[in-house]
Amino acid sequence: MQDKVNIEEKFRLVDVYWTPKILGQVNESHVKIFKAKGEFVWHSHEEEEEFFLVIKGQLTIKMRDREVVIHPGEFFIVPKGVEHLPYAKEEAHILLFEPKNVINTGNVTSKETVSDPDWI
């Protein structure tokens, strides 16, 4: 049986932006956190949706036809196949739910690609 998780404590262990860390698993999905600042990369996930919940700060999800600004306590689900670019002007703390096999940069390989995130 897993113990409870203090998300604030876990965020203190994250020291690199845009690098997801795994907190737990729910069925076939991982619960992940990451810190965001600046621009990520344009990418899409052809078979998976992405759930972004803002814990602290503000995250903007840029899509080719619109932008969605997410504030603390709000979430947004990027539909599968939609090209998007996450952006945070200032540091933001984000919680994700996504299938275990998802690579953070989806259909793009870049210096931000993390194919096997660490557990914290």
Backbone as numpy.savetxt, mean C-alpha at the origin, in Angstrom:
# Nx Ny Nz CAx CAy CAz Cx Cy Cz
-2.11 -19.15 17.86 -2.95 -17.97 17.86 -2.06 -16.72 17.86
-2.40 -15.77 17.02 -1.62 -14.54 16.90 -2.03 -13.55 17.97
-1.04 -12.78 18.46 -1.32 -11.72 19.41 -1.88 -10.51 18.67
-2.44 -9.58 19.45 -2.92 -8.34 18.83 -1.72 -7.56 18.30
-1.99 -6.68 17.36 -0.94 -5.90 16.71 -1.20 -4.42 16.95
-0.18 -3.71 17.39 -0.26 -2.26 17.56 0.33 -1.63 16.30
-0.53 -1.05 15.47 -0.10 -0.52 14.18 0.89 0.63 14.35
0.67 1.50 15.32 1.62 2.61 15.53 3.02 2.09 15.84
3.11 1.07 16.69 4.42 0.48 16.99 5.07 -0.10 15.74
4.27 -0.74 14.91 4.81 -1.34 13.67 5.30 -0.26 12.71
4.58 0.86 12.61 5.03 1.94 11.73 6.38 2.50 12.18
6.65 2.47 13.48 7.95 2.96 13.97 9.11 2.09 13.47
8.82 0.86 13.06 9.85 -0.05 12.54 10.11 0.13 11.05
9.26 0.91 10.38 9.39 1.12 8.94 10.22 2.38 8.71
11.35 2.24 7.99 12.22 3.39 7.79 12.50 3.71 6.33
11.82 3.02 5.41 12.00 3.27 3.99 10.61 3.49 3.38
10.48 4.52 2.56 9.20 4.80 1.91 8.91 3.78 0.81
7.62 3.52 0.62 7.11 2.68 -0.46 7.57 1.23 -0.38
7.95 0.78 0.82 8.40 -0.61 1.00 7.41 -1.31 1.93
6.49 -2.09 1.38 5.48 -2.74 2.22 6.08 -3.77 3.18
5.48 -3.84 4.36 5.84 -4.83 5.38 4.56 -5.59 5.75
4.68 -6.87 5.96 3.52 -7.71 6.26 3.30 -7.76 7.77
2.05 -7.48 8.17 1.67 -7.57 9.58 0.93 -8.87 9.90
0.24 -9.41 8.92 -0.55 -10.61 9.17 -1.16 -11.14 7.89
-1.92 -12.21 8.05 -2.57 -12.85 6.91 -4.02 -13.11 7.26
-4.91 -12.80 6.32 -6.33 -13.11 6.43 -6.68 -13.95 5.21
-6.98 -15.21 5.44 -7.23 -16.14 4.34 -6.06 -16.10 3.36
-6.30 -15.75 2.12 -5.23 -15.73 1.10 -4.71 -14.31 0.85
-4.96 -13.40 1.79 -4.50 -12.02 1.64 -3.56 -11.63 2.77
-2.66 -10.71 2.46 -1.77 -10.15 3.47 -2.31 -8.80 3.95
-2.10 -8.53 5.22 -2.33 -7.21 5.79 -0.94 -6.57 5.84
-0.78 -5.44 5.14 0.53 -4.80 5.01 0.44 -3.34 5.42
1.59 -2.79 5.78 1.69 -1.35 5.99 2.88 -0.83 5.18
2.82 0.46 4.89 3.98 1.13 4.30 3.88 2.62 4.58
5.04 3.27 4.52 5.09 4.73 4.62 5.25 5.27 3.21
4.53 6.33 2.92 4.57 6.94 1.59 5.06 8.38 1.69
5.86 8.78 0.73 6.24 10.19 0.58 6.77 10.36 -0.83
6.25 11.38 -1.52 6.61 11.60 -2.91 5.76 10.73 -3.82
6.26 10.54 -5.05 5.54 9.74 -6.03 6.04 8.30 -6.05
5.12 7.38 -6.28 5.48 5.98 -6.49 5.73 5.80 -7.98
5.17 4.78 -8.60 5.32 4.56 -10.04 3.93 4.26 -10.63
3.73 4.64 -11.89 2.51 4.26 -12.59 2.54 2.74 -12.77
1.46 2.08 -12.41 1.38 0.64 -12.56 -0.07 0.18 -12.47
-0.29 -1.08 -12.76 -1.62 -1.67 -12.59 -1.45 -3.11 -12.14
-2.53 -3.66 -11.64 -2.59 -5.07 -11.23 -3.73 -5.68 -12.03
-3.39 -6.48 -13.00 -4.39 -7.00 -13.93 -5.44 -7.90 -13.28
-5.05 -8.63 -12.24 -5.96 -9.61 -11.63 -6.38 -9.28 -10.20
-5.83 -8.23 -9.63 -6.09 -7.94 -8.21 -6.55 -6.50 -8.01
-7.39 -6.32 -7.01 -7.76 -4.99 -6.54 -6.82 -4.65 -5.39
-6.65 -3.35 -5.12 -5.82 -2.91 -3.99 -6.65 -2.05 -3.06
-6.54 -2.34 -1.78 -7.27 -1.62 -0.73 -6.27 -0.76 0.03
-6.43 0.56 -0.02 -5.56 1.51 0.67 -6.36 2.19 1.80
-5.92 2.04 3.04 -6.52 2.72 4.19 -5.48 3.66 4.77
-5.81 4.95 4.84 -4.87 5.93 5.38 -5.01 5.97 6.89
-3.90 5.73 7.58 -3.85 5.79 9.03 -3.42 7.18 9.48
-2.44 7.75 8.77 -1.90 9.07 9.13 -1.49 9.78 7.84
-1.70 11.08 7.77 -1.31 11.85 6.59 -2.39 11.82 5.52
-1.97 11.95 4.29 -2.90 12.00 3.16 -2.25 11.31 1.97
-3.01 10.49 1.27 -2.53 9.79 0.09 -3.43 10.15 -1.08
-2.81 10.45 -2.21 -3.56 10.69 -3.44 -3.30 9.53 -4.38
-4.37 8.97 -4.92 -4.26 7.93 -5.93 -4.58 8.60 -7.26
-3.54 8.77 -8.09 -3.72 9.35 -9.41 -4.07 8.22 -10.37
-5.11 8.44 -11.17 -5.47 7.54 -12.25 -5.50 8.36 -13.52
-5.55 7.73 -14.65 -5.48 8.48 -15.91 -6.65 9.43 -16.09
-7.80 9.13 -15.49 -8.98 9.97 -15.69 -9.42 10.77 -14.46
-8.76 10.55 -13.30 -9.15 11.29 -12.09 -8.13 11.05 -11.00
-8.31 11.79 -9.90 -7.49 11.61 -8.70 -8.42 11.44 -7.51
-8.01 10.59 -6.57 -8.78 10.40 -5.34 -7.85 10.72 -4.18
-8.28 11.66 -3.33 -7.51 12.04 -2.15 -8.10 11.31 -0.95
-7.23 10.59 -0.23 -7.67 9.77 0.91 -7.07 10.35 2.18
-7.94 10.64 3.15 -7.54 11.22 4.43 -7.55 10.13 5.51
-6.98 10.42 6.70 -6.98 9.43 7.78 -8.40 8.91 8.07
-8.49 7.61 8.21 -9.79 6.98 8.47 -10.57 6.67 7.22
-10.05 7.04 6.05 -10.73 6.76 4.78 -9.96 5.70 4.01
-10.67 4.97 3.15 -9.99 4.02 2.28 -10.51 4.13 0.87
-9.73 3.59 -0.05 -10.09 3.55 -1.45 -9.62 2.21 -2.02
-10.45 1.62 -2.86 -10.10 0.37 -3.52 -9.85 0.67 -4.99
-8.63 0.39 -5.43 -8.28 0.55 -6.85 -8.76 -0.71 -7.57
-9.66 -0.55 -8.55 -10.14 -1.73 -9.28 -9.01 -2.41 -10.05
-9.14 -3.72 -10.23 -8.12 -4.45 -10.99 -8.05 -3.89 -12.41
-6.82 -3.87 -12.91 -6.59 -3.41 -14.27 -6.49 -1.90 -14.43
-6.74 -1.12 -13.38 -6.70 0.34 -13.48 -5.29 0.84 -13.20
-4.73 1.56 -14.16 -3.40 2.12 -13.98 -3.49 3.26 -12.97
-2.57 3.25 -12.01 -2.61 4.25 -10.95 -1.22 4.59 -10.44
-1.13 5.74 -9.79 0.13 6.21 -9.22 -0.18 6.81 -7.85
0.22 6.12 -6.77 0.04 6.69 -5.43 1.04 7.83 -5.21
0.60 8.85 -4.48 1.42 10.04 -4.23 1.10 10.60 -2.85
2.14 11.01 -2.14 1.95 11.66 -0.84 2.90 12.86 -0.76
2.34 14.06 -0.62 3.17 15.26 -0.53 4.03 15.22 0.73
3.44 14.83 1.84 4.12 14.66 3.13 4.02 13.20 3.52
4.79 12.79 4.52 4.76 11.38 4.93 3.35 10.95 5.31
2.97 9.79 4.80 1.67 9.19 5.10 1.89 7.74 5.51
1.01 7.25 6.38 1.07 5.86 6.84 -0.16 5.15 6.29
0.08 4.04 5.58 -0.97 3.36 4.84 -1.04 1.89 5.24
-2.26 1.38 5.35 -2.50 -0.04 5.57 -3.12 -0.60 4.29
-2.66 -1.76 3.87 -3.13 -2.42 2.65 -3.71 -3.80 2.96
-4.69 -4.21 2.18 -5.10 -5.61 2.11 -4.93 -6.01 0.66
-4.18 -7.07 0.42 -4.05 -7.54 -0.95 -3.66 -9.02 -0.96
-3.97 -9.72 -2.05 -3.61 -11.13 -2.14 -2.12 -11.34 -1.92
-1.77 -12.49 -1.35 -0.37 -12.78 -1.00 0.59 -12.67 -2.17
0.14 -12.99 -3.36 1.04 -13.04 -4.51 1.24 -11.68 -5.20
0.62 -10.62 -4.71 0.72 -9.31 -5.36 2.11 -8.71 -5.19
2.65 -8.21 -6.28 3.90 -7.45 -6.24 3.53 -5.98 -6.24
4.15 -5.21 -5.38 3.72 -3.83 -5.14 3.72 -2.95 -6.38
4.56 -3.22 -7.36 4.59 -2.41 -8.58 3.83 -3.06 -9.73
3.07 -4.10 -9.43 2.20 -4.72 -10.43 2.91 -5.12 -11.69
2.48 -4.52 -12.81 2.98 -4.88 -14.14 4.28 -4.17 -14.51
4.89 -3.45 -13.55 6.10 -2.67 -13.82 7.20 -3.15 -12.87
8.42 -3.22 -13.39 9.57 -3.51 -12.54 10.37 -2.22 -12.41
10.65 -1.83 -11.16 11.41 -0.60 -10.92 12.22 -0.77 -9.64
12.94 0.26 -9.25 13.73 0.20 -8.02 12.83 0.05 -6.79
11.54 0.37 -6.91 10.59 0.24 -5.80 9.98 -1.15 -5.70
10.25 -2.03 -6.66 9.63 -3.36 -6.67 10.08 -4.18 -5.46
9.08 -4.69 -4.74 9.33 -5.59 -3.60 8.51 -6.84 -3.86
9.17 -7.90 -4.33 8.43 -9.12 -4.68 8.20 -10.04 -3.49
8.98 -9.88 -2.41 8.85 -10.74 -1.24 8.99 -9.88 0.02
7.91 -9.19 0.43 8.01 -8.27 1.56 8.36 -8.98 2.87
9.00 -8.25 3.75 9.35 -8.77 5.08 8.13 -8.72 6.00
8.11 -9.63 6.96 7.15 -9.60 8.05 7.74 -8.74 9.17
6.90 -7.94 9.81 7.37 -7.20 10.98 6.39 -7.40 12.13
